Amino acid sequence: MEKNQPENKFAKRVTQRELSTHVAIQTAKHPGGRPKKNDETKQSEKVFLTLTKAEKEKIDQYADRTGESIAGAIRRALKEMGMI
């Protein structure tokens, strides 16, 4: 700011108010959103599977054809077989 112009004392207040509002928004805890899943519905266990290239390609093609994820397709197959 040039020395011959008077300082605008209100400009600093507006900036400070905007800044404090911005900080409040950024740090606010939002109570919305999905509630946490309980332990029975949470899918937290992992299974690792080794396949041949041909088996993997077959599963990939099936997942592409049905629009499912690979994990979803395997999970559904296991449910249909009564294993889970």
MARKEFI-786763 format. One line per field, with one value per residue: x, y, z of N, C-alpha, C, O, CB in turn; residue number from 1. Coordinates in pm, 1 decimal. Glycine has a CB too. Example, Ala and Ser with C-alpha at 12.3 -4.5 7.8 and 13.67 -1.06 7.14 Angstrom:
residues 2
n_u = 1319.0	1285.0 $
n_v = -569.0	-225.0 $
n_w = 780.0	708.0 $
ca_u = 1230.0	1367.0 $
ca_v = -450.0	-106.0 $
ca_w = 780.0	714.0 $
c_u = 1320.0	1290.0 $
c_v = -330.0	3.0 $
c_w = 780.0	787.0 $
o_u = 1423.6	1340.9 $
o_v = -331.9	113.8 $
o_w = 846.5	803.9 $
cb_u = 1130.8	1408.4 $
cb_v = -447.3	-59.8 $
cb_w = 904.6	572.5 $
k = 1	2 $
***
This chain:
residues 84
n_u = 85.3	47.0	220.4	90.8	-179.6	-455.6	-483.7	-717.4	-916.5	-1127.7	-1095.8	-912.9	-1058.4	-1267.4	-1122.4	-1010.1	-1243.1	-1340.7	-1129.9	-1139.9	-1387.1	-1337.5	-1141.3	-1293.7	-1477.1	-1306.2	-1207.4	-1426.1	-1620.8	-1802.5	-2110.0	-2247.8	-2281.9	-2205.0	-2289.6	-2062.4	-1975.0	-2078.9	-1892.8	-1981.8	-2085.9	-1884.2	-1639.8	-1354.3	-1165.6	-909.1	-837.7	-598.9	-522.5	-383.2	-358.2	-363.5	-252.7	-449.7	-677.8	-706.5	-751.3	-996.2	-1162.1	-1136.4	-1258.0	-1516.9	-1589.8	-1578.6	-1782.4	-2010.5	-2004.8	-1928.8	-1704.3	-1393.0	-1359.0	-1622.5	-1752.0	-1632.7	-1707.3	-1987.7	-2009.2	-1912.5	-2113.2	-2333.6	-2259.1	-2290.4	-2090.7	-2028.1 $
n_v = -117.0	223.4	498.8	745.5	696.4	647.2	386.4	127.4	51.2	-122.5	-317.3	-502.3	-622.8	-749.1	-931.2	-1080.0	-1186.7	-1340.4	-1518.7	-1647.1	-1770.7	-1942.5	-2108.2	-2222.1	-2368.8	-2549.2	-2699.2	-2808.2	-3066.7	-3298.1	-3438.3	-3598.1	-3859.0	-4207.1	-4446.5	-4634.1	-4970.5	-5272.5	-5538.3	-5784.2	-5738.2	-5614.7	-5650.4	-5770.7	-5968.4	-6134.9	-6332.8	-6508.6	-6613.8	-6836.4	-6860.9	-7016.0	-6867.1	-6904.7	-6962.9	-6721.8	-6544.6	-6643.6	-6585.0	-6305.0	-6246.8	-6335.8	-6159.9	-5916.1	-5959.2	-5984.8	-5753.3	-5743.0	-5713.6	-5889.4	-6000.3	-5982.7	-6157.8	-6404.0	-6419.1	-6434.8	-6678.2	-6855.4	-6822.6	-6925.0	-7190.8	-7260.9	-7235.4	-7010.0 $
n_w = 0.0	-72.4	83.4	105.3	103.8	319.9	563.8	535.3	786.2	810.0	620.0	714.9	918.9	779.9	630.5	838.7	952.0	740.3	722.8	974.1	950.7	738.7	852.0	1054.9	905.7	779.2	992.4	1115.5	1261.6	1093.3	1144.8	971.2	718.1	650.6	897.5	1108.5	1025.0	1189.2	1352.8	1253.4	997.3	865.4	617.7	671.8	666.6	482.3	193.7	17.8	-307.9	-537.2	-880.4	-1208.2	-1518.6	-1712.2	-1557.2	-1419.6	-1633.9	-1722.0	-1503.1	-1505.0	-1753.8	-1701.9	-1494.6	-1632.3	-1819.3	-1658.2	-1512.7	-1254.3	-972.4	-935.9	-680.8	-590.1	-767.2	-701.1	-432.4	-460.0	-599.6	-406.2	-213.8	-355.4	-370.5	-113.4	69.6	211.0 $
ca_u = 0.0	126.7	225.0	2.9	-318.8	-484.4	-511.1	-858.3	-921.4	-1232.7	-1049.4	-847.9	-1163.5	-1336.4	-1030.3	-1000.1	-1369.8	-1342.2	-1029.7	-1187.9	-1495.2	-1273.8	-1077.5	-1400.8	-1531.2	-1205.3	-1182.4	-1552.7	-1650.0	-1932.8	-2171.5	-2314.0	-2209.3	-2250.1	-2244.3	-1964.2	-2029.9	-2043.1	-1793.5	-2040.2	-2108.9	-1761.0	-1559.1	-1217.9	-1075.3	-856.3	-798.1	-510.3	-546.0	-289.7	-424.1	-286.7	-290.9	-576.2	-784.8	-721.6	-814.4	-1135.8	-1231.2	-1140.5	-1359.6	-1647.1	-1616.7	-1608.3	-1910.7	-2120.3	-1994.4	-1892.4	-1561.6	-1345.1	-1391.8	-1767.5	-1787.8	-1589.5	-1792.2	-2119.5	-1996.1	-1901.6	-2246.2	-2419.3	-2216.3	-2323.2	-1969.2	-2031.2 $
ca_v = 0.0	345.7	569.4	862.1	655.4	601.1	243.3	96.0	-31.5	-222.8	-424.5	-602.6	-694.1	-837.2	-1039.8	-1163.2	-1257.8	-1443.7	-1617.7	-1728.0	-1854.4	-2046.6	-2201.5	-2295.1	-2465.8	-2651.4	-2782.5	-2853.9	-3209.8	-3316.5	-3558.0	-3674.3	-3969.8	-4342.0	-4495.9	-4742.3	-5105.6	-5353.9	-5641.4	-5895.0	-5703.9	-5561.2	-5749.3	-5733.6	-6082.7	-6147.4	-6464.9	-6497.1	-6726.7	-6845.8	-6919.6	-7018.8	-6755.0	-6939.0	-6946.3	-6577.1	-6485.2	-6687.1	-6505.3	-6167.4	-6240.6	-6348.5	-6035.3	-5813.9	-5991.3	-5962.8	-5621.0	-5758.8	-5716.9	-6027.0	-6043.0	-6000.6	-6279.3	-6518.7	-6421.6	-6482.8	-6821.2	-6927.3	-6821.3	-7016.8	-7326.5	-7282.1	-7236.7	-6893.7 $
ca_w = 0.0	-78.5	211.6	110.1	118.3	455.7	575.8	553.6	906.5	796.9	531.9	798.0	991.5	685.9	600.3	958.3	965.8	637.0	759.0	1086.1	899.7	658.5	945.7	1123.1	810.7	753.4	1110.2	1173.2	1257.9	1030.8	1200.1	866.0	658.8	680.7	1027.7	1101.3	1019.7	1305.1	1320.4	1178.9	856.8	807.1	546.0	708.4	651.0	346.7	146.7	-97.5	-395.4	-648.3	-996.7	-1332.7	-1605.5	-1778.1	-1458.0	-1394.2	-1752.5	-1722.1	-1401.1	-1556.0	-1859.1	-1636.6	-1422.3	-1733.6	-1880.3	-1562.7	-1452.2	-1113.4	-941.1	-921.6	-544.6	-582.8	-840.4	-621.3	-312.5	-500.0	-631.0	-278.6	-151.0	-430.0	-336.2	26.9	151.3	300.9 $
c_u = 89.9	116.8	126.2	-144.8	-343.2	-517.9	-659.9	-869.7	-1028.7	-1189.1	-985.5	-952.1	-1236.7	-1248.4	-1019.3	-1127.1	-1378.2	-1244.8	-1080.5	-1302.8	-1437.7	-1209.9	-1183.6	-1460.1	-1433.5	-1187.1	-1310.0	-1565.7	-1790.9	-1994.6	-2236.3	-2229.7	-2264.1	-2202.5	-2146.1	-2034.8	-1990.6	-1952.0	-1851.8	-2061.1	-1983.6	-1681.3	-1412.7	-1117.4	-1034.5	-817.9	-713.2	-517.9	-445.1	-357.5	-325.3	-330.0	-425.6	-693.9	-812.3	-790.4	-962.4	-1217.8	-1242.6	-1249.5	-1499.7	-1685.0	-1649.6	-1747.9	-2026.7	-2118.2	-1961.5	-1742.8	-1521.4	-1381.9	-1541.5	-1813.3	-1750.6	-1676.6	-1930.1	-2115.5	-1987.4	-2036.1	-2339.0	-2385.0	-2246.7	-2202.2	-1963.2	-2174.0 $
c_v = 123.4	420.7	684.6	823.9	608.6	451.5	222.7	0.0	-140.0	-340.8	-536.4	-684.9	-792.0	-957.3	-1134.2	-1245.5	-1370.6	-1555.8	-1706.5	-1817.9	-1970.7	-2151.8	-2284.7	-2401.8	-2580.9	-2746.7	-2838.3	-3005.1	-3224.9	-3446.7	-3646.9	-3789.5	-4103.2	-4383.9	-4611.6	-4877.1	-5181.2	-5467.9	-5756.5	-5863.1	-5650.4	-5673.1	-5714.4	-5846.7	-6096.7	-6291.7	-6443.7	-6626.8	-6723.5	-6921.9	-6933.3	-6898.6	-6781.0	-6920.4	-6799.1	-6509.0	-6520.1	-6605.7	-6359.7	-6151.7	-6247.9	-6218.1	-5922.5	-5834.7	-5957.3	-5823.6	-5625.7	-5739.6	-5863.4	-6080.6	-6068.8	-6127.5	-6403.6	-6531.8	-6478.3	-6632.8	-6903.7	-6931.7	-6920.6	-7162.5	-7358.8	-7284.0	-7118.3	-6845.5 $
c_w = 0.0	53.2	218.9	119.0	261.3	455.1	600.9	671.7	897.9	710.5	612.0	873.9	899.7	655.0	718.9	977.3	863.5	671.3	871.6	1042.7	820.5	749.2	1015.9	1031.8	790.9	870.9	1172.4	1160.0	1201.6	1081.8	1094.0	816.5	705.0	818.9	1009.6	1099.8	1146.0	1259.1	1238.7	1032.0	788.1	740.7	566.9	688.8	504.9	318.5	22.4	-177.2	-509.0	-761.7	-1111.7	-1415.5	-1671.0	-1682.4	-1432.4	-1511.7	-1758.0	-1621.4	-1446.3	-1661.4	-1799.2	-1566.1	-1520.3	-1791.8	-1786.7	-1500.0	-1304.1	-1095.6	-928.6	-783.6	-530.6	-652.6	-760.3	-496.7	-346.6	-531.3	-502.8	-206.2	-220.0	-399.3	-190.2	118.3	246.6	314.9 $
o_u = 194.8	18.1	81.2	-228.5	-260.2	-572.9	-720.2	-836.8	-1021.8	-1240.1	-1002.9	-934.4	-1264.4	-1295.2	-1019.2	-1119.4	-1417.9	-1274.5	-1065.9	-1315.3	-1483.6	-1223.9	-1165.5	-1489.7	-1474.0	-1154.5	-1302.7	-1526.1	-1886.7	-1936.9	-2275.6	-2120.1	-2356.0	-2087.2	-2147.2	-2138.6	-1884.0	-1936.4	-1779.3	-2054.7	-1978.8	-1658.4	-1354.1	-996.6	-1114.9	-771.6	-751.6	-519.5	-424.0	-407.7	-218.9	-431.6	-507.0	-798.1	-927.7	-878.2	-1045.0	-1329.3	-1347.2	-1325.0	-1589.9	-1798.5	-1739.0	-1822.5	-2129.6	-2217.3	-1966.0	-1665.3	-1606.7	-1430.2	-1582.4	-1902.5	-1829.0	-1715.4	-1983.9	-2207.0	-2048.6	-2069.8	-2414.2	-2473.1	-2230.3	-2210.9	-1899.8	-2199.7 $
o_v = 126.1	408.3	719.2	911.7	537.5	398.6	294.8	-118.1	-239.1	-451.7	-653.7	-805.5	-905.3	-1071.1	-1256.0	-1362.5	-1482.4	-1673.5	-1828.6	-1929.9	-2084.2	-2271.6	-2405.0	-2512.6	-2697.0	-2863.6	-2909.3	-3063.4	-3170.5	-3553.9	-3759.6	-3814.4	-4110.9	-4359.7	-4679.0	-4896.2	-5158.1	-5490.5	-5820.3	-5953.7	-5642.1	-5778.1	-5638.4	-5823.4	-6073.5	-6363.7	-6369.2	-6735.9	-6619.0	-7032.6	-6871.4	-6835.6	-6689.6	-6868.0	-6757.0	-6425.0	-6436.3	-6563.0	-6297.5	-6054.4	-6175.2	-6171.7	-5842.1	-5738.8	-5906.6	-5780.2	-5523.3	-5748.1	-5950.7	-6193.1	-6165.7	-6197.0	-6498.2	-6642.5	-6560.1	-6706.3	-7010.1	-7032.6	-6992.1	-7248.5	-7473.2	-7329.6	-7126.3	-6748.5 $
o_w = 64.4	125.8	328.1	140.1	317.9	358.5	680.4	659.8	970.5	726.3	579.2	890.9	939.0	653.7	701.1	1014.9	896.2	650.9	865.3	1092.3	833.6	724.7	1034.5	1076.4	786.5	850.6	1272.7	1059.1	1256.4	1063.5	1123.9	866.7	786.5	854.3	906.5	1163.2	1203.0	1139.1	1162.3	948.9	665.4	800.8	489.9	693.9	414.7	407.0	-67.8	-120.2	-570.5	-742.4	-1112.7	-1386.2	-1684.0	-1721.8	-1424.4	-1491.9	-1794.4	-1651.4	-1427.8	-1658.9	-1840.7	-1576.8	-1494.0	-1811.3	-1831.2	-1441.3	-1236.0	-1190.8	-912.5	-771.0	-466.7	-603.9	-752.8	-459.3	-271.9	-494.4	-492.9	-144.2	-153.8	-401.9	-147.9	232.4	351.8	386.2 $
cb_u = -97.1	80.8	364.1	25.6	-354.5	-601.3	-426.7	-920.9	-946.5	-1357.4	-950.2	-750.1	-1263.2	-1373.3	-892.1	-973.9	-1488.8	-1307.6	-899.2	-1232.2	-1591.6	-1167.9	-991.2	-1510.8	-1562.3	-1073.6	-1107.3	-1671.9	-1637.0	-1920.5	-2274.2	-2348.6	-2062.6	-2200.2	-2364.8	-1865.4	-1980.6	-2171.0	-1732.9	-2170.8	-2219.9	-1675.3	-1594.9	-1214.6	-1142.2	-735.1	-923.0	-363.3	-690.2	-156.8	-544.9	-308.3	-183.7	-572.5	-748.1	-584.0	-744.2	-1145.4	-1156.9	-1004.1	-1339.3	-1645.8	-1495.5	-1502.7	-1915.5	-2114.3	-2122.1	-1935.2	-1528.7	-1191.7	-1346.4	-1837.7	-1718.4	-1440.8	-1806.0	-2170.2	-1871.6	-1795.7	-2307.4	-2406.7	-2066.6	-2397.6	-1846.5	-1940.0 $
cb_v = -0.3	435.5	621.3	948.6	543.6	682.4	179.6	34.3	55.8	-159.8	-370.4	-535.8	-594.5	-761.7	-984.9	-1076.4	-1160.9	-1383.3	-1549.4	-1638.1	-1772.1	-1985.2	-2125.5	-2198.4	-2398.2	-2586.2	-2703.0	-2784.1	-3276.5	-3317.8	-3519.0	-3584.6	-3960.1	-4440.5	-4540.8	-4734.6	-5180.8	-5409.8	-5695.9	-5934.4	-5601.6	-5490.9	-5753.2	-5688.5	-6213.1	-6054.8	-6556.9	-6466.6	-6725.5	-6915.6	-6834.5	-7153.8	-6730.8	-7084.3	-7016.5	-6511.1	-6532.9	-6837.7	-6513.8	-6127.7	-6354.5	-6465.2	-5996.2	-5816.8	-6139.2	-6066.8	-5546.0	-5897.2	-5636.4	-6034.7	-5937.3	-5881.4	-6282.0	-6504.8	-6279.2	-6404.1	-6846.4	-6860.9	-6679.6	-6990.6	-7343.6	-7409.6	-7236.8	-6779.1 $
cb_w = 122.7	-195.2	236.7	-12.0	17.0	517.1	689.9	423.2	1028.1	738.6	428.7	896.2	1052.7	555.9	562.7	1082.4	949.2	500.3	799.9	1202.3	812.3	564.2	1049.5	1169.7	675.8	720.3	1213.5	1104.9	1401.1	875.6	1302.2	751.1	691.9	574.6	1113.7	1219.6	893.2	1376.4	1447.7	1240.3	846.4	915.1	393.1	851.4	701.4	326.7	116.9	-53.4	-449.4	-605.0	-1039.7	-1411.7	-1713.2	-1830.1	-1326.4	-1368.3	-1880.9	-1689.6	-1265.4	-1615.0	-1960.8	-1535.9	-1334.6	-1846.3	-1918.5	-1453.0	-1472.3	-1060.8	-808.9	-943.7	-442.4	-643.3	-977.5	-581.8	-252.1	-622.1	-719.0	-188.6	-155.8	-580.2	-363.5	41.9	62.3	248.4 $
k = 1	2	3	4	5	6	7	8	9	10	11	12	13	14	15	16	17	18	19	20	21	22	23	24	25	26	27	28	29	30	31	32	33	34	35	36	37	38	39	40	41	42	43	44	45	46	47	48	49	50	51	52	53	54	55	56	57	58	59	60	61	62	63	64	65	66	67	68	69	70	71	72	73	74	75	76	77	78	79	80	81	82	83	84 $
***
